[in-house]
């Protein structure tokens, strides 16, 4: 079986690395905050002290970091990954980032004789832990097909979107839809509460209609329970909204709805809810209407 180096054990990375171990792959892990490797080591991973040590002898190098800056630090910062990569190794970046950063990675790794896939994921904490992510991939089709068996234990489905950076581009398109769904359920629940409707009844109707969505069930349910425990942090959602806005600006595409949602998220982060779940920005809408959605 291929030897894997998994770099970055945040909420998403640790779930993926654990599922690769469960599937029998030998995995070497590295994380900037070294203590976070311990649960993976307990599950059979080897821990490396540096990215360069982790990728030594690896067939496949995978990482899922917070943002573009984290990837820039890993690839071109101190102890540069780019200097450690060897011809023939396959690098898979699963971070949600700007397609331009992905283009830069593709050019740098292929110049070293390595292969590169941009392969960000849909789903959050639970899907990562249960091997149920939806992966969108850009790069050479032959490399994608070669990597399919490896992506299987971490995903429900995988989708080849085209050459680099089509995976990164698709991820921003999908996250635009997620942002609207969060805004929609937030605005709907605030309006319903102000109107005197029972939030459980509202969710019950939304659950069965032809405009239902698992996001309405999940986020709406958590809102009623006042559960903002982090699956996907609000600060990362702001990062994504900024990425979508920049991507659209680069392509001269007006996205008025995204602009409005981004302002709400910004207020939520400035109110100190950045480390809470992304759904916490709904508290901004509640403040505006002076109501609280509760069961
Ligand atoms: P988390 O749980 O915030 O994890 C982020 C990971 O990125 C974590 O391992 C961090 O290491 C790592 N990180 C952050 N900055 C750096 C730098 N500068 N250098 C190296 N490593 C870094 O995020 P999620 O797992 O929820 O999300 C990951 C991606 O999937 C993200 O793009 C989302 O939008 C989707 P740390 O443990 O803090 O040392």
Boltz pocket constraint, residues with backbone or C-beta under 6 A from the ligand:
constraints:
  - pocket:
      binder: B
      contacts: [[A, 8], [A, 9], [A, 10], [A, 11], [A, 12], [A, 13], [A, 31], [A, 32], [A, 33], [A, 36], [A, 64], [A, 65], [A, 66], [A, 67], [A, 69], [A, 70], [A, 71], [A, 73], [A, 74], [A, 94], [A, 95], [A, 96], [A, 97], [A, 121], [A, 231], [A, 232], [A, 233], [A, 236], [A, 240]]
      max_distance: 6.0
